């Protein structure tokens, strides 16, 4: 299996996850979108050295993973490309900032190390919550939720078409790679001399298919709105789910656990 096929299968697996049935899957996209946005804002609002304050926030995505029936390891596997980038960005903090934050005798915790760990945890929590939203809602539900909070239709349409275009681009790339492989048996990858024509053909073919995709969407009545999602009204369970999540998020944000254990990192 080549990398393009693997990427297509991973993209399709996200759509398959969103079609499962669980308590979280059944919640209205708008409710999950609001909870996700508030959670990410709350996580990012923590001070860069307040590591202990972030620890209770881990409970929320863990509970949602459990309720959705999705294993956490699936999330980390999908995010395996992004995590090294986050580590690379924050790894310079311990090197550049060696100011002591906590002296334990044999071990001294510097502010740089503390900020690096906080940055890493913030990123992980935000990505986990975003993954839960995508894996339990799907792109159509997310776009419908964005329109309900009055995000401009042009932006929502751009998000939707870009997502559709990724799968289309991967399909065309797989077709070209397969055709090239059949004409050059035994050769690994595309030779550098063919890169120009390969990319040109990929661009032209994908543009044609993208126009066909957009045309088919318009023929089916797509105008930037999601009228088919209007029947999915928010019920009492959705409201209760949203309120409980928001109360827990705000409570964890206000109650600083670092103060409860003696203000170690404050």
N, C-alpha and C positions, 0 to 999 in steps of 0.2 A: 504494500500500500504506500503510494507516494504522499508527499506532504500536502498536496492540494486536496486529494481525496480525504485525508485525515482531517483537514480543516473543514471541509464540507460536512463530514460526519459529526464533528463537534458542534457546528452551527445547527444542524438538524436535531442534535440531541437536546439543545436548549429549547427548541420548539416542542419536542416530545415531553420534556419536563413540565412545560407550561400547560400541557393537556392532561396532566394527572389530576386526580381528585383527592383533595384533603381539605382540612379546615381553612388553611391559608389560601389554597387555590380558589376556594369558593367565595372568598371575600371580594368585595367590589374593588376594581382597579383604582378608583379614586381614593378609597380608604387606605390602601397599601401605599399609594404614591405619597399621600400626605404624611403618613407615618415615616416613610423612608426619608423624605426631605427634612422633616423635623429632627429625626435621629441624626442624620449626617451633620446638620447645622449644630446640634448640641455637641456632638463629638468633636467637631472642628473648633468649637468655642473654648475648649479646655486649654489652659495654659500649657506651653511647650514643655514645662518641667513637672506638670501635675500628672504623673504616671498613675498614682494610686487612685486618683479621681476617675480615671478611665476604666478601672477594673470592673466596677459594677455594670458598666455599659455592655460588657461582653455577654451578660445574661440574656439580653433581648434577642440578638440574632441567634444565639444557641437555642432558645426556646422556640423561635420561629422555624428554625431548621427541623427541630423535633416535631413540631405540629404539621409541617409540610411533608414529612417523610423523606426529605432529601438529606443525604449524608454530607457532613461537613467536608469530608475528604474530596467529594466531587467538586465543591467550590474551590478548594485549594488547587486541585488539578487543573481546573479551567483557568485559574489565575496564575499559573506557574510562570508565564512570560512576564507578567507585570511585577511580581514580587521582587525579582532580582533588580529591576529598575529602581524600586523604592529603596531597597537596601543600598544601592550605589549612591543614591541622592543623599541619604542620611548618614552614610558611613564616615563622612568627613567631619561630622560634628565632634566625635570623641578625639579626633586628631587636632582640630583647630581650637577647641575649647576644653582646657584642662583644669578649669577652676573646680575646686573641691566642693561637692554638694553634700556628701555624707562620708564621714570618716569612721570606719568600723575597725580601725586598728590595722589588721593585716590587709584590709581591702579598702580602697578609697574610691567612692563612686563620684565621678566627675559630672559637671553639668552637661558636658558634651555627650557623654554616654547616656545620661538621663533623657536628654532631648532626643537622642537617636531612638531610644526605646519607645518614647512617647510618640514620635513621628511614625514609627513602624506600627504601633498598636492602633493609632488613629487611622492609618491607611488600611490596615486589615479590617477594622470594624466597618469603615465606609464601604469597602469593596464587598464584604460579606453581606451587608444590608442591600447593596445594589444588586448583588447576585440573587438574593432571595426575591427581590422585586421582579427581575427579569425572568427567573426560573419558574415563578408561580403565576405570572400575569401574561407574558407574551407581548410582542411588539404592538399588536393591535390594541390590546387593553391599556398599555402604557400610553400610547398616543391618544386614545379616547380620554384617559384621565387627564392628560396634559391640556386637551381642549376644554375639559370641564373646569379647569382652573384658569381658563382664558389665556393660555399661551397662544401666540399668534399662529394661525393656521399654516402660514408659509414655513414656519420653523418646524411645526409638527409634521407637515408633509415632507420636508427635507429629511427629517429623522427617519420617517417610514420608508421613503424611496431609497435612502442611503442603505438602510438595512436590507431591503430587497435587492439592491444593486450589488451588495457584497456577495450574496449567494449566486447571483447571475454571473458576476465576474469570475468567481471560482469555477463555475460550470464551464464557461468558455475557456478558461485557462487549462482545465483538465482535458477538454477536447483537443486543444492545440498540443498539449504535452503528449497526449496519447498518439496523435497523428505523427508528431515528430519522432517519438520512440519507435513506432512501426517502420519509419523510413530510415532510422539509424539504429538498428539492433546492436546491443552490446555497449552502447555509449551511455555514460552516466550523465544525466542532466542535459541541458541545452548548451551547445557549443557557443563560445563567446562571439563567433562570427555570425551567428543567427539571432543574437539578442535583439538587434534593431528591428529586423523584419518580424520577429516573434511579438515584440511589444506593440509594433504598429498594427499587426493583425488583431492582437488582443484588444486594442483600443477601438478599432473600427467595428469589430464583431460585437463587442460589449455595448458600444453606443447604439448600434442597430437594435440589439435585443432590449436595451433600456428604453428606446423609443416605443418598441412593441409592448413592453411591459406597462409603460405609462398610458399608452393608447388603450390597452385592455382595461386598465383601471378606470379610465374616463368613460369607456363604453358601458361599464358596469355601474356608472353613476357616481364615481368618486369625485368630490369637489373640495376636498380638504377637511370635510366634516365626517363624523363617525356616527351616522344615524342608526346603524345597525346595533350600536352599543347603548342606545337610549333606553331600550327596554330593560337593561340591566340596572335597575334602580337600587339605591342604597336602602337596606332594610335595618331593622333594629339590631341585628347581630353585627352588621358592619359598623354601626354607630358605637355600639358597646366595645367592639374590638379597637376602634380608633381611640376612643376615650381612655380605655385601660392602658393602651400603649403610650399615649401622650402623657398620662399621669405618671407612669413609671419612668419615662424618659426625663420629664421635667423634675421628678423627684430625685433621680440619680444625679441630675445635673446640679441641682441646688444643694443637696446633701453631699458635702465633700468628705469622702471617707478618710482622706489624709488628715483632716482635723480630728477625726474620731480616734485615730491611732497616734495622736500626739504631734501632728504637724511635722512629720519627718521631712517631707519634700517641699514644704512651703517656706 
